[in-house]
Amino acid sequence: MSDAEKNLVTCCGLYCGDCYAHTGKLAELAQALRDMLHMHNFEKVAEVIPFEEFTYYKECDAFLRALVALRCQQTCRGGGGNPLCEIRACCQEKGRAGCWECEQMEGCSKLKLLEPVHRDANIKNLRNIKKEGIDKWTTKKRYW
């Protein structure tokens, strides 16, 4: 396994290669929709269509613009993702590549921040990384 592939493993046990922000697919789709709407002057179209939902066109455009901005050019351990990530900061402070190297991994309050979106996926991944190592883990099923 190359260092570049290993670097796709996040501190918290997720995998950048599986993330919509890193792959850019969501950003590309959002940009394509914005381009199409702008090409057809949809801001003006929305003003004349008599459906309440079309009054939210500007908010929709702002949301699509935000999705485009979510594009993550770097990996987690390379400085990408949330710039204020407490999990990455903790790993850096402790000199660890990821939470799988930490004896406090189970029950860590910082990892609980991911539960609303990822449930226990990253914890399952962390346990597997700890048990098998990064090289073997990346070749197997990963949880998101």
SVG drawing of the C-alpha trace seen along z (x, -y; Angstrom):
<svg xmlns="http://www.w3.org/2000/svg" viewBox="-49 -38 53 46">
<polyline fill="none" stroke="black" stroke-width="0.4" points="0.0,0.0 1.3,-3.4 1.8,-6.3 -0.8,-8.2 -3.4,-5.5 -2.5,-5.2 -2.9,-9.0 -6.6,-8.6 -7.3,-7.0 -8.6,-9.7 -7.6,-10.2 -11.1,-9.2 -11.3,-6.0 -13.1,-7.1 -11.6,-7.0 -11.2,-10.2 -11.6,-8.1 -15.2,-7.3 -16.1,-10.9 -18.2,-13.1 -16.2,-16.1 -12.9,-14.5 -14.0,-12.7 -15.7,-15.9 -18.7,-14.2 -21.2,-16.2 -19.4,-19.4 -19.3,-18.6 -23.1,-17.8 -23.9,-21.0 -21.8,-23.1 -23.4,-21.4 -26.9,-22.2 -25.9,-25.8 -24.4,-26.2 -27.6,-24.9 -29.9,-27.1 -27.8,-30.2 -27.6,-29.3 -31.4,-29.3 -31.6,-32.5 -33.6,-30.6 -33.4,-33.5 -35.9,-35.3 -37.8,-32.2 -38.4,-31.5 -39.9,-35.0 -42.7,-34.2 -43.5,-30.6 -46.5,-30.7 -45.2,-28.0 -44.2,-29.0 -41.1,-26.8 -39.6,-28.9 -39.5,-31.9 -36.5,-30.1 -34.4,-30.1 -31.7,-32.4 -31.4,-30.2 -31.2,-27.2 -28.4,-28.8 -26.6,-29.7 -26.9,-26.1 -25.5,-24.8 -22.6,-27.3 -21.9,-25.9 -21.9,-22.3 -19.4,-23.3 -17.2,-24.9 -17.3,-21.6 -14.8,-20.2 -11.9,-19.0 -8.6,-19.0 -6.5,-17.5 -6.8,-14.4 -7.7,-14.7 -4.2,-13.9 -2.9,-16.3 -4.9,-19.2 -8.1,-18.8 -11.6,-18.4 -12.8,-20.5 -10.1,-23.0 -11.2,-23.0 -11.4,-19.2 -10.8,-18.4 -10.0,-14.7 -7.2,-15.6 -5.9,-18.2 -5.9,-15.6 -4.0,-13.1 -1.4,-15.7 -0.9,-16.8 -0.4,-13.2 1.9,-12.4 -0.5,-9.7 -1.3,-8.8 -4.9,-8.2 -7.2,-7.3 -6.5,-3.6 -3.1,-4.3 -4.8,-5.8 -5.6,-3.8 -8.5,-6.1 -10.2,-5.4 -13.1,-3.5 -15.4,-6.0 -13.6,-9.1 -15.9,-12.1 -14.3,-13.6 -15.3,-10.6 -18.9,-11.0 -19.1,-14.2 -19.4,-11.9 -22.3,-9.8 -25.2,-12.0 -23.8,-11.4 -21.7,-8.2 -23.3,-6.4 -20.6,-3.9 -19.0,-3.4 -15.7,-5.1 -15.5,-3.2 -15.9,0.1 -13.2,-1.0 -10.9,-2.1 -11.2,1.3 -10.4,3.0 -7.5,0.8 -6.1,1.4 -6.5,5.1 -5.4,5.5 -3.3,2.4 -3.9,-0.2 -2.6,1.9 -4.9,4.8 -7.9,2.6 -8.0,0.5 -8.4,3.7 -11.5,4.8 -15.0,3.4 -15.0,0.0 -18.0,-1.6 -19.2,-5.1"/>
</svg>
